[in-house]
Amino acid sequence: MIMTDDQFDWQDFLGSEDSELLVDPNKMNGYERTELIERLYVDYIILKQEKTTKPKIIKNYKIIIDELIKNFAH
């Protein structure tokens, strides 16, 4: 996976209040962004298998992972 320097904004997905506490993938190097995407994907798979996870949470994970890949991994 090749990591590029495109921009990503959490506010597009979470709003300004929730996004202030999150890591900024724009400031990460390629290795760090790859780790972030991999860890989010593992969490996504685990949450998807759990019967108690709200569908909205799973949907948000998928959207965020898709956008990170679209913006940084080609």
Residue pairs with C-beta under 8 A, 6 or more apart in sequence:
1 34
1 73
1 74
2 30
2 73
2 74
3 29
3 30
3 31
3 33
3 34
3 72
3 73
4 71
4 72
4 73
4 74
5 72
6 71
6 72
7 26
7 71
8 25
8 26
8 67
8 68
8 71
8 72
9 19
10 18
10 19
10 22
10 24
11 19
12 67
13 19
13 60
13 63
13 64
13 67
14 22
23 36
25 32
25 33
25 36
25 68
25 71
25 72
28 36
30 72
33 68
33 72
33 73
34 73
36 68
37 65
37 68
37 69
37 72
37 73
40 61
40 64
40 65
40 68
41 65
43 61
44 58
44 61
44 62
44 65
47 53
47 57
47 58
47 61
48 58
